Amino acid sequence: MNTHDLIGFSHQFQTVLESIETVAPVECTVLLRGETGTGKEVVARAIHDASARSNNRFVALNCAAIPAALLESELFGHERGAFTGALTQTIGRFQLADRGTLFLDEIGDLPLELQPKLLRVLQEQEFERLGSGRTQQVDVRVIAATNQDLLGMVRKGKFRPDLYYRLNVFPIELPPLRDRRQDIPALVDHFVRKFANRHRKQVDQVPASLMEALTGHDWPGNIRELQNFIERSVILSSGSILRSLARELVRSTPDTSSSGTLMDAERAHILAALEGTRWMVGGRDGAAARLGLPRTTLIAKMQKLGITRTRQSSGQTGNGKVYEFPANGSAGAELEEVGAAISIAERAVAGSWA
């Protein structure tokens, strides 16, 4: 198994590595559970690389990043003329991943109306493209991931129980970074070397005071947040010693001392990052980068948590585009626009693979 990106010596992480080694050669569905940024896609790739499918494609799809109206086409493809704007036949992710592995991230955001279709392809390994009556046969291993309580969603009627049990054949729980603090120094060393090489910097030392601050931080965004923090520090470093941005860690930590829900803490953390970046969502110095989240995921979380900004001052993305979130908290149009752009780009990539 290639463990280049699997860094850690803690008991919690060694348990994850053992699970990867156990399930990789077995042809079964895997469900990765853990908070955002805990490395679910890295683990999914490790499972694929250690399996008999390693010479074939690993295809990833974030179910939360694609508007519901386009998600069925992304998964299963469509025929020319299947809907307005369908000018050519398009191959879906399942067909792209034939004989390989399909990684479905944020599976809890899969719309209820699509869940029976996913269940069918998991059980029968067959489906039809949109606008076609011809059944397509595939051989795909599915690895799903979520940061939500799927069983709780099943009880509330928001997720099909039969699909949940079909996905939950071999669950792997990924611990948050705050529960494996002893791994942080090794991760910091890994990221410092990685980004120093990428950005042609000579950084090779981390001050003890900074390492202590990094180890003591709770990292709500987990490994992704740590990775982005180290990259930013490397870029700002001018010598061999990593520049300390420890004060940023203090500013970005939400106050959870008072009684409140986890959602309240997440909302406070996102708001702090947005205020710290003057509501710039995307870009290297935007709130998404600080939180260790994809830009589209942050926008979706803002919509879900009702995070808004008045029209007097607009949020700005990394490409200079301004987003104004309506007073009622709905960011649906903005999210759909972003998702549609991603869908088009990903479809272009899919076309080059086909």
Protein Blocks (a to p, Z undefined) as FASTA:
>chain_A
ZZklmgcjbfklmmmmmmmmmmmmpccdddddddehilpmmmmmmmmmmmmklmmccddd
dfklpcfklmmmmmnopaehkaghiabccddfklmmgoiacddehkllpcfklmmmmmmm
mmnopacdehiabdcddddddddddfbdfklmmmnopacfklmmmmmmpgcddddfklmm
mlmmmmmmmmmmmmmmmnopabfbdcfklmmmmmmpgolnlmmlmmmmmmmmmmmpcblb
dcdfklmmmmmpccfkbgcdfklmmmmmmmmmmmmnoopagdjklmklmnopafklmmmm
mmmnopacdfkbccddfkopacdddfkopaklmmmmmmmmmmmmmmmmmmmmZZ
